[in-house]
Amino acid sequence: MEWDDALVVFYSTLAVLLLSIITSFSSVPFLENLAKYSLFYAVSNLLPIGMLDGTKLFFGSRPLFAFTWILAIITALTIAL
């Protein structure tokens, strides 16, 4: 059960990170802001505090939790450049 929850959280976070990467390549100011806000949403949701998705991911699969954080950091570096 916990593994299933961890997979759902991983794929939902992955979708938000992909949205962030795709919208960061746009020259429209609204989409540039959407990239930053979606990255902030993904990172804040990955924190293992209370009922956030990070708790489900942390207790469901710690290697998947670490991999998701690595993807979030790579996405942040991609947007910053």
N, C-alpha and C positions, 0 to 999 in steps of 0.2 A: 504494500500500500504506500509506504513512504517513497519507494523508488518511483512509482507511478507519478506521485505528486512532484517529485524532483524533476522528472522528464517534462512534465507540463510546464513547470516554472522555467526550465532551461529553454524550451522552445519559444515560450512567450517572450523571454528576455532576448533571445536571439532575434526574434522578429522586430523588436523595438530597436535593437542595435543595427540591424540591417536598414530599417527605416531611417535611422540617424545617418548612416553612411550614404545612402542614396540621396537624401535631401541635402547633404552637405555640399554636393557637387553643383547645386543650383546657384544661379546668380540672383534669384528672387529673394529679397530680404526676409519675407515671411518664411520661406522654406529654410533659409539659413538659421533663423531663430528656432524653427521646429526641430532642426538637427540638434541644436544645443539643449533644448528642453527635453527631447526624447532621451538623449544621453543622460541628462541629470535624473530623469525618471527611472531609467534602467539601473543606474548606480545606486540611487537612494533605495530602490526596491530590493537590491541585493544585500542590503545590510541585514544580518541575522538578529533582528530585534523584534520581539513580540510576534505579531501576526503578519509581518511582511513576508514576501516571497522568499527572501534570503534564508529565513528560518527553515522553511520546508526544504529548500535546496541543501542547506547545510546538514540537516539531520537525515536527509534522504540519500545523499551521495556527496561525500566530501571531495573526491577527485573531480566530480562534475562541478561542484561549487568553485573550486580553484580554477578550473578551465574557463568557467563563465567569467570570473574576475579577470583572467588574462585576456579574454576577448573584449571585455569592457575597456581595459587599459589600452589595448591596440586600437580600438575604435576611437577612444579619446585622443590618442596620438594622431590618428588619421584625420580627425576633424580639426585638430589644432594646426596641422600643416596646411 
